[in-house]
Amino acid sequence: MSPIPLGILAASGVGAASGLAYELLETVRLDSTAASIELTSLDSKYSSDYLHLELRVTARSSTSGSNAQDLYIQFNNSTSGYRYITVAGEGTSELGEYNTLRDSARVRQMLPKASATGDAYGSAVMLIPNAFSTLMQKKIQYIGGTHLVDQKRISFGEATSTNDSSSKIDKITVSNLNSLLSGTVVKLYGWRAA
């Protein structure tokens, strides 16, 4: 089995000559504030050609709170049974966290608050391995973060859905506790099946 290069490397052309690269499938850019972004009919559009999926998100939250916000990911309308583990760093502080049976998979504290500088967005790259398999739990493996004057955070981790082991991913919902602001971009990439 060939190794899967991280999407950032694959997007830069590493391995492209041999066909080992992620291909852009869809792009959604918000022109106004929205509660969520949904990528739908993924099974019928991509399962015959692609094995793994990757989400690349650049976003910010409408929250006015003092902290960066989590990015939420849900598969196939499933609103329970997610668990995640995160390791994060902020300045000289670190955080390790495990959570189980949540309403969504989470990328911890990657979304800048609405009161942040107007051009400040958080980013994350999320691998969804074996997205169309009916034999394994669905999960994301991610790295993400935000860089603001008062918040500089990077985190990586894994989140798993315990409800979707026998279902192909047909829908991905990207959201936040509040809303996603204008300028948020979600890109979906696919890794071709052999």
N, C-alpha and C positions, 0 to 999 in steps of 0.2 A: 504494500500500500504506500502510495506517495504521500509525503508530508503536505499539509495544507498551509501555505504561507498566510500570515496575517494579512487581512484585507489591505492594509496600508501598503505593504510590500507588493501585493498582487496588483494593486491599482497603479503602482509606479512602473509596472512593466516587468518586474522580476518574474521570470517563468512564462511570460506571455508568448514567447516564440514556440513553446511546446504545448500551448493551450492551457497551461496551469495558471489561470487568473480568474478573478471574479468579473462577471459581466454585469453592467448596469441594466436593471430590469424596469424600475419605476422611480420617479422622482415626484414628491409632493412638496410644494412650497406654499406656506400660508400667506395670503395677502391681507388677512385680518385675524383677529383673535378667534380661537376655536377651542372647544372642550377636548377634542381628540382628532387624531388622524387615523383613518382606517385603510388598510391595504386588503383588498378582498379578492375572492375567486382565485387564490394563489394555487390551489391544487389543480384546477382545470387549466390554468395558464402555464404553469411551470413544472409540475411534478414529473412529466415525461422526459424533460430535458435536464433538470437540475437536481443535485443531491443535497447541497448545503445552501443556506441563505445567509446573508449578512445585512444588517441594518446599520446605516451611518446616519446619525442624528446630530443636528446643530439646532439648539433650541433655547428658549428662555420662558420663564413662568410669569403669570400675571400676579403672583402673590406679592403682598406688601410686607411680608414678615421679615425677620432679621437674618434668616438663614437661606442658603441655597435649597432648592426643592428636589425631590426624587422624580425621576422619569419612570412612568409605569408602562409595562408591556403586558398585554393579554393575548392569548391564543384562542381562536375559535369561540369567542364569547364566554369563555370560562372565567368566572369571577370568584373562584375559591381554589384552594389547594396548591398555592405557590409557596416555595421556600427559597431563600437566598442566603448566600454567604458573601461577605464583603470585607475587603481590606482596603483602608483608605489612609491617606496622609494629608494633613493640612498644616502648613508651616512646620513647626517642630513637634506637632502632635500626631498621633496615629490612632486608628480605630480598627478594631476587628469586631465583626458582628455576624450573628447567625439568627435568622428568623424563619419561622415555619407557619404554614397554613395562613397565608395572606391572600388578599383579593387580587394581587397582580405580582408579576416579577418586577423587581425594582433595580434601577441604576441609581445608587445612593448619591444624593446631594450634588447633582451635576447641572441643575438648572438655575441660572442667576435669577434673583428676584427682580420684579418690575422696576424698582427704584435704582437698579444698577445703571451704570453708564449705558447709554442707548445702543452702543454697538457691542455690548458684552453678551456673548452666548456661550453656553456650555456645549461640549461635544462628547459623543460616545461612539465607539465601534462595537457592534454586537454580533458575534457569530452564532448562528442557529444551526448546529450540526444535524444531519439526517432529518431535515425538516419534513420530509414526506414519508418517512418510515412509519409503519404501523406496529413496530415491534419494540419501540423504546420511548421513554419519557421525553417530552420536548423540553429543551433548555436553551438558555443563552449564556454565552461566556463573553464578558465585556471588559473594556477599559474605557474610562471616561473621566471627565473633570471639567473644572471651571477655573478661570483665573481673573480675579477681580482685585481691587485695591484692598478690600477687607476680607476676601475669601479666595484662597488659592488651594484648591483641593484636587487630588487625583485619586481615583478608586478603581479597583478591578475586582472581579468576582464572577460568581455563577448563580444563576437562578433557574429553578426547575419547576415545571408544572406536573403535579401528580395526577392530573385528570385526563391528560391527552396522550397516554401511551399507545392507544390503539387507533388514534386518529391522525390523519395527515393534517398539516397546518394549512388551513384554507383562508384564515383571516388573522391579521395582526393589527391590534389596536395600540396606538401610542398615545399616552395621555399624561396627566399630572393632577395633583390634588385640586388645583384651581383650573386655569386655562393655559394654553400655549399661545404665545404672542405672535403677531405678524413677523414674518422673517424666518420663522421656524422651518427647517428643511428636513425631510426624511427621504433617504435614498435606500432602495432595496437592490441588492446585488445577488447574483446566483453563481454557484460553482457547478459547472457541467458534470453530469453523471458520465461515467466511463462508457 
